[in-house]
Amino acid sequence: MGKKGQRCLLLWLFLSGLVHSSAAFVFWTAVVDISYTDYNNKTVERKCECGVFGRNSDLAVTFGNVALPVGDLIGCGSGPIYSYNNSTPWIALIKRGNCTFSEKIIAAKHQGAAGVVVFNMDGTGNSTSQMSHPETEDVVAIMIGNSLGMEVVKLLRNGTDVAMTIGPGNPHGPWIDTYWLYLLSIAFFIVTAASVTYFIFLSASRLYRLNRHRRNEKRLKSEAKKAIRHLQVRTLHRGDEETNSEFHMCAVCIESYKVGDVVTVLTCGHIFHKTCIEPWLLDKRTCPMCKCDILKALGVEDEPKEAFSAQSPPDATVITVTGGEAMYEVPLTDPGSPNPERPQHLYDNRAFEGDSEAVRG
């Protein structure tokens, strides 16, 4: 994977982790709609976004008549009694304290409550907090402020029937809101689409290069077959130089030549067993000994020629060490000299040139 792909992957992991971590900070408010009939036989309705859904609550709409626990408003214990009518849906209103939220919600759910509303403790006003009740999923459970909760309690204790509807409000958090969620979602999908597009492009590019390499190899093998047909093939006979010396052997199979062997003579003059050299040429297309390219030598493959200077370089004497590379070279003739046949010695060191003139004098 390239550096660009690694950066895209890291960015994708960062954004995905950011979305998951931000979800833990988000809480949903609840819209609470309360209605009842007052002493003047008038319907009073109050609606506010003043509740908070529990962390494990079902974000759904529920409704019913509000019912209180008989006696203690805390609603703890194995089986608190609620003053409700079994013929209609009802919502349990419970005061916070003494036991866990899960215990309160489970007890109300077992008796058939359609939802649970927990109001905060005394002295907290309208403040709320997000409840945690992991054992009670698939239950609509919210918390409301103490002021609103005690107001409903007073109505119920005075014999007034109170109906309540609970619905989802908006997501909120200490540093995230709805627009930030939308922005994160859009960024996540953009990065994902860019990463997928990049990997598709990278895979397609590699596949294209691989197919082009295969086509080129197939073409070169076809050209090599044509070139092999132009090579000289002969059978060795008694008295041939190759059969009279043990030093003449096929460089491919490392075996000496024998009378009757069929050999192929390459363009460079080297000979090999026909059965040995043909598979080699199909794969390598060069002489095993001198690396001569048979395709270029026979002109089967047209390759672009490099531009050379119109003036050829002067002949040079190359001094080498046995088995090594050329050490240095001294031009033998100077094409610009009046007598090009006479050796012209060129020196870079003028002092050495003067010494040479003194010796000749």
VENLINBEL-V982691 format. One record per pair of residues at least 6 apart in sequence whose C-alpha atoms are under 6 Angstrom apart, sorted by the first residue. I is the first residue (numbers start at 1). GAP is how many residues later the second one is. D is the distance in whole Angstrom. If there is no record, write none. Layout:
BEGIN
I_GAP_D ; I_GAP_D
END
This chain:
BEGIN
25_148_6 ; 26_146_5 ; 26_147_5 ; 27_144_6 ; 27_145_5 ; 28_25_6 ; 28_142_6 ; 28_143_4 ; 29_22_6 ; 29_23_4 ; 29_24_6 ; 29_140_5 ; 29_141_6 ; 30_19_6 ; 30_21_5 ; 30_22_5 ; 30_23_6 ; 30_137_6 ; 30_138_5 ; 30_139_5 ; 31_17_6 ; 31_18_4 ; 31_135_6 ; 31_136_5 ; 31_137_6 ; 31_138_5 ; 32_15_6 ; 32_16_6 ; 32_133_6 ; 32_134_5 ; 33_13_6 ; 33_14_4 ; 33_131_6 ; 33_132_5 ; 34_11_6 ; 34_12_5 ; 34_129_6 ; 34_130_5 ; 35_9_5 ; 35_10_4 ; 35_127_6 ; 35_128_5 ; 36_7_6 ; 36_8_5 ; 36_126_5 ; 37_6_4 ; 37_7_6 ; 51_92_5 ; 51_93_5 ; 52_90_5 ; 52_91_5 ; 53_89_4 ; 54_76_5 ; 54_77_5 ; 54_87_6 ; 54_88_5 ; 55_76_6 ; 55_77_5 ; 56_77_6 ; 56_78_6 ; 56_81_6 ; 57_80_6 ; 57_82_6 ; 57_83_5 ; 57_84_5 ; 58_80_5 ; 58_81_5 ; 58_82_5 ; 61_105_6 ; 61_106_4 ; 62_103_6 ; 62_104_5 ; 63_101_6 ; 63_102_4 ; 64_25_5 ; 64_26_4 ; 64_27_6 ; 64_99_6 ; 64_100_6 ; 65_25_5 ; 65_26_6 ; 65_97_6 ; 65_98_4 ; 66_24_6 ; 66_25_5 ; 66_26_6 ; 66_96_6 ; 66_97_6 ; 67_16_6 ; 67_17_5 ; 67_25_5 ; 68_14_6 ; 68_25_5 ; 69_6_6 ; 69_12_6 ; 69_13_4 ; 70_11_5 ; 70_12_5 ; 73_21_6 ; 73_22_5 ; 74_20_6 ; 74_21_5 ; 75_19_6 ; 75_29_6 ; 76_28_6 ; 90_23_6 ; 90_24_6 ; 91_22_5 ; 91_23_6 ; 91_24_5 ; 91_25_6 ; 92_24_5 ; 93_24_5 ; 93_25_6 ; 94_24_5 ; 95_23_6 ; 95_24_5 ; 96_23_6 ; 96_24_5 ; 96_25_6 ; 101_32_6 ; 102_31_5 ; 115_25_5 ; 115_26_6 ; 116_25_5 ; 117_24_6 ; 117_25_5 ; 117_26_6 ; 118_25_5 ; 119_24_5 ; 119_25_5 ; 119_26_5 ; 119_27_5 ; 119_30_5 ; 120_25_5 ; 120_26_5 ; 121_25_6 ; 125_21_5 ; 125_22_5 ; 126_19_4 ; 126_20_6 ; 126_21_6 ; 127_18_5 ; 128_16_6 ; 128_17_5 ; 221_61_5 ; 224_58_6 ; 232_32_6 ; 232_33_5 ; 233_30_6 ; 233_31_5 ; 234_28_6 ; 234_29_6 ; 235_25_6 ; 235_26_6 ; 235_27_4 ; 236_23_5 ; 236_24_5 ; 236_25_6 ; 237_22_5 ; 238_21_6 ; 242_6_5 ; 243_14_5 ; 243_15_5 ; 249_6_5 ; 249_7_4 ; 249_8_6 ; 250_22_5 ; 262_12_6 ; 263_9_5 ; 263_10_4 ; 263_11_5 ; 264_7_6 ; 264_8_6 ; 264_10_5 ; 265_6_4 ; 286_6_5 ; 286_7_4 ; 286_8_6 ; 295_6_6 ; 316_14_6 ; 316_15_4 ; 316_16_6 ; 317_12_6 ; 317_13_6 ; 318_11_5 ; 320_6_5 ; 320_7_6 ; 332_11_5 ; 333_7_6 ; 333_10_5 ; 333_11_5 ; 334_6_6 ; 334_10_6
END
